[in-house]
């Protein structure tokens, strides 16, 4: 036996160390003296392990922190990641009822010329027919719908229409139905929330861009000069009816204001009402400027390593305030859902694609709601993409949790400064905050 190639050793005190198994996302804190015994045993310096650690060794092997000496771990990670794309009993549809939006966020990847109103024809019947065909022709046990935009709530009538039909179809087919929504939060009044509940939307994700001043500079529109306070008020309301997740964008210009956002949420009692709070860097991507896709811009966007520094302090502060944060080993920051065979993005015009960043970009779509695939190359590039094609990723200790991170970034740019998981740069500081006993 030997230690896995995919473990971290993190000192939590002068006498304690955290052993982290990245293949199973597990963490075990040990006395350094015990770890010394294990090192000697695995290094053939002891014929038999001390009886006191035999049970511990079995647990370490179960967590794949210790593995058989001849085990090809990389091959197993690659095989498992490829299989997980297909062995899924859930069909997931990211539905964009409109590309219209009532805000004008400067960093948005979608063209702002589409953001004035509810843009897109009412193709509700075609959407339902397309999804029903997928459910009928496959052995899915679950259907999950994510409502995305634009601002999806500008087309609440389409959400209601499509939801009611899909819920009915799932009941008849004895398939479990679930849904969530990604919204800017400005339209979440009592009436809208009740409609979403009736549509079986159980989770809502809302985004902030730092404190009041910086947020209002970025997330504003013709009718919204102070979206910050409106969204906070709506967030309080929505937590009474469904689970709410708050995404906080982290950028060079708003880092210093994020503590004020946390204080404002605490003042409203939201630290105990939000299901999850998480911090995420912005990416430099615009559909209209693909020639500089993901190009580093230190004034507006953080590299993964720079974000990692701030993430530690933000996690420490958020936990101090009592917020619930994602497990840093379980977090799916950067992990690509577009690689899953049974996930499809349906945009406002009935085009189908794999990545949510391609919404409204016909040059990146692969088909339509008839099921026709008219640009197969745009589907094939996702089906053939894997982190194991990248020599640097193959050698990386963090491959089991990162899996190459955002595939679109890897395809678009050789520069990995914004691709790698921040855990690669901050694990020694971040993990003890969450796992230290």
C-alpha positions as CSV (number, residue, x, y, z in Angstrom):
1,X,0.0,0.0,0.0
2,X,1.0,3.6,-0.4
3,X,-0.4,7.1,0.0
4,X,-2.6,8.3,-2.9
5,X,-1.1,10.8,-5.4
6,X,-4.2,12.9,-4.7
7,X,-3.9,13.8,-1.0
8,X,-3.1,17.0,0.8
9,X,-1.4,17.3,4.2
10,X,-2.4,20.4,6.0
11,X,-1.0,21.4,9.3
12,X,-3.7,22.6,11.7
13,X,-1.5,23.0,14.8
14,X,1.9,22.1,16.0
15,X,0.8,18.6,16.8
16,X,-2.1,18.0,14.4
17,X,-2.3,17.5,10.6
18,X,-5.3,17.2,8.3
19,X,-5.1,14.4,5.7
20,X,-7.4,15.3,2.8
21,X,-8.3,12.7,0.2
22,X,-9.3,14.5,-3.0
23,X,-10.6,11.4,-4.8
24,X,-13.4,10.9,-2.2
25,X,-13.4,14.5,-0.9
26,X,-12.7,13.4,2.6
27,X,-10.7,14.9,5.4
28,X,-9.3,13.2,8.6
29,X,-7.4,15.1,11.3
30,X,-4.6,13.2,13.0
31,X,-1.9,13.6,15.6
32,X,1.5,14.0,13.8
33,X,2.9,11.1,15.8
34,X,0.3,8.7,14.3
35,X,1.0,10.0,10.8
36,X,4.7,9.3,11.5
37,X,3.8,5.6,12.3
38,X,1.7,5.4,9.1
39,X,4.6,6.8,7.0
40,X,7.0,4.3,8.5
41,X,4.6,1.4,7.9
42,X,3.9,2.3,4.3
43,X,7.6,2.9,3.8
44,X,8.4,-0.7,4.9
45,X,10.1,0.5,8.1
46,X,7.6,-1.5,10.2
47,X,6.6,-5.1,9.5
48,X,3.2,-4.6,11.1
49,X,1.2,-1.6,11.9
50,X,0.6,-0.8,15.6
51,X,-2.7,-2.4,16.7
52,X,-4.0,1.0,17.7
53,X,-4.0,2.3,14.1
54,X,-5.3,-0.8,12.2
55,X,-8.8,0.5,12.1
56,X,-7.6,3.9,11.0
57,X,-5.7,2.3,8.1
58,X,-8.9,0.6,7.0
59,X,-10.7,4.0,7.1
60,X,-7.9,5.7,5.2
61,X,-8.1,3.0,2.5
62,X,-11.8,3.3,2.3
63,X,-11.4,7.1,1.7
64,X,-8.7,6.3,-0.9
65,X,-6.2,8.3,1.1
66,X,-4.2,5.0,1.1
67,X,-4.3,2.9,-2.1
68,X,-2.8,-0.3,-3.4
69,X,0.8,0.2,-4.6
70,X,0.1,-0.8,-8.2
71,X,-3.2,1.2,-8.6
72,X,-3.4,3.4,-11.6
73,X,-5.3,6.3,-10.0
74,X,-5.3,8.6,-13.0
75,X,-6.9,6.0,-15.2
76,X,-9.6,5.4,-12.6
77,X,-10.3,9.1,-12.3
78,X,-10.6,9.5,-16.0
79,X,-12.8,6.5,-16.4
80,X,-15.1,7.6,-13.6
81,X,-15.4,11.1,-14.9
82,X,-16.3,9.9,-18.4
83,X,-18.8,7.4,-17.1
84,X,-20.5,10.0,-14.9
85,X,-21.4,11.9,-18.1
86,X,-23.6,9.1,-19.3
87,X,-24.7,7.1,-16.2
88,X,-27.3,9.5,-15.0
89,X,-31.0,8.9,-14.5
90,X,-31.8,12.6,-14.6
91,X,-32.5,14.6,-17.7
92,X,-31.6,18.3,-17.0
93,X,-32.9,21.2,-19.1
94,X,-31.6,24.7,-18.7
95,X,-34.5,26.7,-20.2
96,X,-34.2,30.3,-21.3
97,X,-37.7,31.7,-21.7
98,X,-36.3,35.1,-22.7
99,X,-32.9,36.7,-23.3
100,X,-34.4,40.1,-22.3
101,X,-33.2,41.6,-19.1
102,X,-34.1,44.6,-17.0
103,X,-30.5,45.3,-15.9
104,X,-27.4,46.3,-17.8
105,X,-24.5,44.5,-16.0
106,X,-21.4,45.6,-17.9
107,X,-19.6,42.2,-17.6
108,X,-22.6,40.2,-18.9
109,X,-21.5,37.7,-21.6
110,X,-24.7,38.3,-23.6
111,X,-25.1,41.3,-26.0
112,X,-26.8,44.2,-24.3
113,X,-28.8,45.0,-27.4
114,X,-31.0,42.1,-26.3
115,X,-31.6,43.4,-22.8
116,X,-34.4,45.8,-23.2
117,X,-37.4,43.5,-23.1
118,X,-38.8,40.0,-23.2
119,X,-37.0,38.9,-26.3
120,X,-37.9,35.6,-28.1
121,X,-41.0,34.0,-29.5
122,X,-43.3,31.9,-27.4
123,X,-42.1,28.4,-28.2
124,X,-43.5,26.8,-25.1
125,X,-45.3,24.0,-26.8
126,X,-42.1,23.1,-28.8
127,X,-40.1,23.1,-25.6
128,X,-42.5,20.7,-23.9
129,X,-42.6,18.4,-26.9
130,X,-38.8,18.3,-27.1
131,X,-38.4,17.4,-23.4
132,X,-41.3,14.9,-23.5
133,X,-39.5,13.1,-26.3
134,X,-36.4,12.9,-24.3
135,X,-38.2,11.4,-21.3
136,X,-40.2,9.0,-23.5
137,X,-37.2,7.6,-25.4
138,X,-35.0,7.1,-22.3
139,X,-35.2,5.5,-18.9
140,X,-35.0,8.7,-16.8
141,X,-36.4,8.7,-13.3
142,X,-36.0,12.5,-12.8
143,X,-36.5,15.7,-14.8
144,X,-34.8,18.8,-13.5
145,X,-35.4,22.3,-15.0
146,X,-33.3,25.3,-14.4
147,X,-34.8,28.7,-15.5
148,X,-32.2,31.0,-16.9
149,X,-31.9,34.2,-18.9
150,X,-31.6,37.1,-19.6
151,X,-33.9,37.7,-16.7
152,X,-36.3,34.7,-16.8
153,X,-38.9,36.4,-14.6
154,X,-39.6,38.8,-17.4
155,X,-41.3,35.8,-19.1
156,X,-43.1,34.4,-16.1
157,X,-46.1,33.5,-18.3
158,X,-43.8,31.1,-20.3
159,X,-42.4,29.6,-17.0
160,X,-46.0,29.0,-15.9
161,X,-47.1,27.5,-19.2
162,X,-44.1,25.2,-19.6
163,X,-44.0,24.2,-16.0
164,X,-47.6,23.2,-15.8
165,X,-47.3,20.9,-18.8
166,X,-44.0,19.3,-17.8
167,X,-45.3,18.7,-14.2
168,X,-48.4,17.0,-15.7
169,X,-46.3,14.9,-18.1
170,X,-44.0,13.8,-15.3
171,X,-46.9,12.8,-13.1
172,X,-48.3,10.7,-15.9
173,X,-44.9,9.1,-16.6
174,X,-44.2,8.7,-12.8
175,X,-41.0,10.8,-13.2
176,X,-39.8,13.0,-10.4
177,X,-39.9,16.7,-11.3
178,X,-37.8,19.5,-9.7
179,X,-36.8,23.0,-10.7
180,X,-34.7,26.0,-9.7
181,X,-34.2,29.5,-11.1
182,X,-31.3,31.9,-11.6
183,X,-32.6,35.5,-11.3
184,X,-31.3,38.9,-10.6
185,X,-34.0,39.2,-7.9
186,X,-35.5,42.5,-8.9
187,X,-38.9,41.0,-9.8
188,X,-39.4,38.6,-6.8
189,X,-42.5,40.1,-5.4
190,X,-45.3,38.2,-3.5
191,X,-47.2,37.4,-6.7
192,X,-44.2,36.1,-8.6
193,X,-43.0,34.0,-5.7
194,X,-46.4,32.3,-5.3
195,X,-46.4,31.6,-9.1
196,X,-42.9,30.0,-8.8
197,X,-44.0,27.9,-5.9
198,X,-46.9,26.6,-7.9
199,X,-44.4,25.8,-10.7
200,X,-42.5,23.6,-8.2
201,X,-39.4,25.9,-8.2
202,X,-37.7,25.0,-4.9
203,X,-34.4,26.9,-5.2
204,X,-33.6,30.4,-6.3
205,X,-30.1,31.9,-6.9
206,X,-29.6,35.6,-6.6
207,X,-26.4,37.5,-7.3
208,X,-24.8,40.5,-5.6
209,X,-21.8,42.6,-6.7
210,X,-20.4,43.8,-3.4
211,X,-21.8,46.5,-1.2
212,X,-24.5,49.0,-2.1
213,X,-22.5,51.5,-4.1
214,X,-20.5,49.0,-6.2
215,X,-23.5,46.7,-6.7
216,X,-25.6,49.6,-7.9
217,X,-22.9,50.7,-10.3
218,X,-22.9,47.3,-12.0
219,X,-26.4,45.9,-11.6
220,X,-28.6,48.7,-12.8
221,X,-31.1,49.4,-15.6
222,X,-33.6,52.0,-17.0
223,X,-35.9,51.4,-14.0
224,X,-33.4,50.4,-11.4
225,X,-30.8,52.8,-9.9
226,X,-30.9,51.1,-6.5
227,X,-31.4,47.4,-7.2
228,X,-29.3,46.6,-4.1
229,X,-32.0,47.4,-1.5
230,X,-34.8,46.1,-3.7
231,X,-33.1,42.7,-4.0
232,X,-32.3,42.5,-0.3
233,X,-36.0,43.2,0.5
234,X,-37.1,40.6,-2.1
235,X,-34.5,38.1,-0.7
236,X,-36.0,38.3,2.8
237,X,-39.4,37.6,1.2
238,X,-38.3,34.7,-0.9
239,X,-36.7,32.9,2.0
240,X,-40.1,32.4,3.5
241,X,-41.2,30.2,0.6
242,X,-38.1,28.5,-1.0
243,X,-34.4,27.8,-0.5
244,X,-32.3,30.8,-1.5
245,X,-28.6,30.7,-2.5
246,X,-26.7,33.9,-2.8
247,X,-23.8,34.2,-5.2
248,X,-21.4,37.1,-4.5
249,X,-19.2,38.2,-7.5
250,X,-15.7,39.0,-6.5
251,X,-13.7,41.4,-8.6
252,X,-10.8,43.9,-8.0
253,X,-13.1,46.8,-7.7
254,X,-15.6,45.4,-5.2
255,X,-13.5,43.3,-2.8
256,X,-13.4,46.0,-0.1
257,X,-17.2,46.4,-0.2
258,X,-18.2,42.8,0.3
259,X,-18.0,43.0,4.1
260,X,-20.7,45.7,4.0
261,X,-22.9,43.4,2.0
262,X,-22.5,40.7,4.7
263,X,-23.3,43.2,7.4
264,X,-26.4,44.3,5.6
265,X,-27.6,40.7,5.2
266,X,-27.0,40.0,8.9
267,X,-29.0,43.1,9.9
268,X,-31.9,41.5,8.1
269,X,-31.4,38.1,9.7
270,X,-30.5,36.5,6.4
271,X,-27.4,34.6,7.7
272,X,-29.8,32.0,9.2
273,X,-32.3,32.0,6.3
274,X,-30.0,31.7,3.2
275,X,-29.4,28.1,2.3
276,X,-25.9,28.8,0.9
277,X,-23.7,31.8,0.4
278,X,-20.8,31.5,-2.0
279,X,-18.2,33.7,-3.6
280,X,-17.2,33.5,-7.2
281,X,-14.9,35.4,-9.5
282,X,-16.1,37.0,-12.7
283,X,-14.8,35.7,-16.0
284,X,-13.8,37.9,-18.9
285,X,-16.1,36.5,-21.6
286,X,-18.4,38.2,-24.1
287,X,-20.0,36.5,-27.0
288,X,-19.3,39.6,-29.2
289,X,-15.5,39.5,-28.3
290,X,-14.5,35.9,-28.7
291,X,-11.1,36.9,-30.0
292,X,-10.1,38.0,-26.4
293,X,-12.2,35.4,-24.6
294,X,-10.9,34.9,-21.0
295,X,-8.0,37.2,-21.7
296,X,-6.5,38.4,-18.4
297,X,-7.6,41.9,-17.3
298,X,-6.2,42.7,-13.8
299,X,-8.4,45.8,-13.5
300,X,-11.7,44.1,-13.9
301,X,-11.1,40.3,-13.3
302,X,-9.2,38.2,-10.8
303,X,-7.0,35.3,-11.7
304,X,-7.7,32.1,-9.8
305,X,-4.7,32.5,-7.6
306,X,-5.6,36.1,-6.7
307,X,-9.2,35.1,-6.0
308,X,-7.9,32.3,-3.8
309,X,-6.3,34.8,-1.5
310,X,-9.5,36.8,-1.0
311,X,-11.7,33.7,-0.8
312,X,-10.0,32.6,2.4
313,X,-10.7,35.9,4.2
314,X,-14.3,36.0,2.8
315,X,-14.9,32.5,4.1
316,X,-13.5,33.4,7.5
317,X,-15.7,36.5,7.7
318,X,-18.9,34.8,6.4
319,X,-18.5,31.9,8.9
320,X,-18.0,34.4,11.7
321,X,-21.3,36.0,10.7
322,X,-23.0,32.6,10.8
323,X,-23.6,32.1,7.1
324,X,-23.7,28.5,5.7
325,X,-21.0,28.1,3.0
326,X,-20.4,25.2,0.5
327,X,-18.0,22.6,1.5
328,X,-14.8,23.6,-0.2
329,X,-14.2,20.0,-1.3
330,X,-17.7,19.6,-2.6
331,X,-18.1,23.0,-4.2
332,X,-18.7,22.8,-8.0
333,X,-17.0,26.1,-8.7
334,X,-15.8,25.8,-12.3
335,X,-16.9,22.2,-12.8
336,X,-18.5,21.9,-16.2
337,X,-22.1,20.7,-16.4
338,X,-22.0,21.1,-20.2
339,X,-20.1,17.8,-20.4
340,X,-23.1,15.8,-19.1
341,X,-24.7,14.0,-22.0
342,X,-28.2,14.3,-20.5
343,X,-28.1,18.1,-20.0
344,X,-29.2,20.6,-22.7
345,X,-29.6,24.4,-22.9
346,X,-32.7,25.5,-24.7
347,X,-32.6,29.2,-25.6
348,X,-35.4,31.7,-26.3
349,X,-35.4,31.0,-30.0
350,X,-35.6,27.2,-29.6
351,X,-31.9,26.5,-30.4
352,X,-30.1,23.9,-28.3
353,X,-26.6,24.1,-26.9
354,X,-24.5,22.7,-24.1
355,X,-23.1,25.7,-22.2
356,X,-25.1,28.4,-20.6
357,X,-22.6,31.0,-21.8
358,X,-23.7,30.1,-25.4
359,X,-27.4,31.2,-24.8
360,X,-28.5,33.2,-27.8
361,X,-25.3,32.6,-29.8
362,X,-26.4,30.5,-32.8
363,X,-22.8,30.0,-33.9
364,X,-22.3,27.8,-30.8
365,X,-25.6,25.9,-30.8
366,X,-25.9,22.4,-32.2
367,X,-29.6,21.8,-33.0
368,X,-33.2,22.8,-32.5
369,X,-36.4,21.6,-30.8
370,X,-37.2,19.2,-33.5
371,X,-34.3,17.1,-32.3
372,X,-32.3,17.9,-35.4
373,X,-28.6,18.3,-35.1
374,X,-27.5,20.8,-37.8
375,X,-24.1,21.8,-36.3
376,X,-22.7,18.5,-35.0
377,X,-19.3,19.9,-34.5
378,X,-20.6,22.0,-31.7
379,X,-21.9,18.9,-29.9
380,X,-18.8,16.8,-30.7
381,X,-16.4,19.3,-29.1
382,X,-18.1,18.8,-25.7
383,X,-18.4,15.0,-26.1
384,X,-14.7,14.7,-26.8
385,X,-13.5,17.2,-24.3
386,X,-11.8,15.8,-21.2
387,X,-9.2,17.1,-18.8
388,X,-7.0,14.1,-19.5
389,X,-6.2,15.6,-22.9
390,X,-4.3,18.3,-21.2
391,X,-0.8,17.4,-20.1
392,X,-0.8,19.9,-17.2
393,X,-4.2,18.7,-15.9
394,X,-3.1,15.1,-16.0
395,X,-0.2,15.8,-13.7
396,X,-2.2,18.0,-11.3
397,X,-2.9,16.8,-7.7
398,X,-6.3,18.6,-7.8
399,X,-7.5,16.7,-10.9
400,X,-10.2,14.7,-9.0
401,X,-12.0,17.8,-7.7
402,X,-11.3,20.1,-10.6
403,X,-11.6,17.8,-13.6
404,X,-10.1,20.5,-15.7
405,X,-12.6,23.1,-14.5
406,X,-14.5,25.2,-17.1
407,X,-14.2,23.4,-20.4
408,X,-15.2,26.5,-22.3
409,X,-12.2,28.3,-20.9
410,X,-9.8,25.5,-21.7
411,X,-11.2,25.4,-25.3
412,X,-11.0,29.2,-25.8
413,X,-7.7,30.0,-24.2
414,X,-4.3,28.4,-23.3
415,X,-3.9,30.7,-20.4
416,X,-5.0,28.8,-17.3
417,X,-4.8,31.8,-14.9
418,X,-8.6,31.8,-14.5
419,X,-9.3,28.1,-15.0
420,X,-7.6,26.3,-12.2
421,X,-9.5,25.7,-9.0
422,X,-8.7,28.3,-6.3
423,X,-8.2,25.4,-3.9
424,X,-4.9,24.7,-5.6
425,X,-3.6,28.0,-4.2
426,X,-5.3,28.4,-0.8
427,X,-5.9,24.9,0.5
428,X,-3.4,25.3,3.4
429,X,-5.4,28.3,4.7
430,X,-8.9,27.5,3.5
431,X,-9.4,23.8,4.6
432,X,-8.5,24.3,8.3
433,X,-11.2,27.0,8.5
434,X,-13.8,24.3,7.6
435,X,-12.3,21.1,8.9
436,X,-10.2,21.8,12.0
437,X,-11.6,20.0,15.0
